[in-house]
Amino acid sequence: MQKVGVSRKQNELLEAIKSRDYDQIFLIGALGTSKTYGMALAFISLAYQYPNSYIPIGRKTLAEAKVGTLFSFLEVFDRLGYEDENNVPT
């Protein structure tokens, strides 16, 4: 398992989610600022804490989802050590 790198802004996102002070959080920024990676880390963490939860994810186009979003989720899964079909960290 690789170390999961978290930027200052990504840490702020995780802290905002953990605080439960917000009912909506928007990720806005320039291309390449790891918004999707931060979101993937947050959503995977939430899903792990709340098994059987439903967390929808949307992108403008399927191509954007396949290129950016899916890649970011797979990268986070890999770094967290998720390796089997049951999504259990190893």
Order of alpha helices (4+ residues) and beta strands (2+ residues): alpha-alpha-alpha
